[in-house]
């Protein structure tokens, strides 16, 4: 894997910064630091909460979790 667009497409909806546990944004101004970018010491590590995630490691983890949930099967018939 590793292609961000393909990983985003594999999810049921786009994964955005505000949905990530590695993002510490402010609800009132919708901007906050991305811990992935901060850890790499990027100059611009503050992101907009509705920015689509561009971190391949995070997206790969999300896709794997999504596929694992889907393969469990539904226990109800609804």
C-alpha positions in Angstrom: 0.0 0.0 0.0 1.2 3.5 0.6 -0.6 5.5 -2.0 -2.6 8.0 -0.1 -5.4 8.4 -2.7 -5.9 4.7 -2.9 -5.9 4.3 0.9 -8.5 7.1 1.2 -10.6 5.4 -1.5 -10.5 2.2 0.5 -12.3 3.8 3.4 -16.1 4.3 3.6 -15.6 8.1 3.9 -12.5 10.3 3.7 -10.4 10.3 6.9 -9.9 13.9 7.9 -7.6 15.4 10.5 -10.3 16.1 13.1 -11.2 12.4 13.2 -7.7 11.3 14.1 -6.4 10.6 17.5 -3.0 12.1 16.5 -4.6 15.5 15.9 -5.1 18.0 18.7 -7.2 20.7 17.2 -9.3 23.4 18.7 -13.1 23.0 18.1 -13.7 26.8 18.0 -11.0 27.6 15.3 -10.7 24.2 13.7 -6.9 24.2 13.5 -4.5 22.1 15.4 -1.2 20.3 15.3 -0.8 16.9 13.6 1.5 14.8 15.8 2.9 12.9 12.7 4.0 16.2 11.2 5.2 17.5 14.5 7.3 14.4 15.2 9.0 14.9 11.8 9.7 18.5 12.9 7.9 19.9 9.8 7.7 23.7 9.8 4.0 23.6 9.0 2.6 21.0 11.4 -0.7 22.8 12.2 -3.5 21.6 9.9 -7.1 22.4 9.3 -9.5 19.9 10.9 -11.3 19.1 7.6 -8.1 18.5 5.7 -8.1 15.0 4.2 -5.3 12.9 5.9 -2.1 12.6 3.9 -0.3 10.3 6.4 0.2 6.9 4.8 0.9 5.2 8.1 -2.3 6.4 9.6 -4.4 5.6 6.6 -2.9 2.1 6.3 -3.8 1.5 9.9 -7.4 2.7 9.3 -7.8 0.6 6.2 -6.6 -2.6 8.0 -9.0 -1.9 10.9 -11.8 -1.3 8.4 -11.2 -4.5 6.6 -10.9 -6.5 9.8 -14.2 -5.3 11.0 -15.8 -6.1 7.6 -14.5 -9.6 7.6 -16.0 -10.4 11.0 -19.5 -10.6 9.5 -22.7 -9.3 11.0 -24.3 -11.1 13.9 -27.6 -9.5 13.3 -29.8 -9.8 10.2 -30.6 -6.1 10.0 
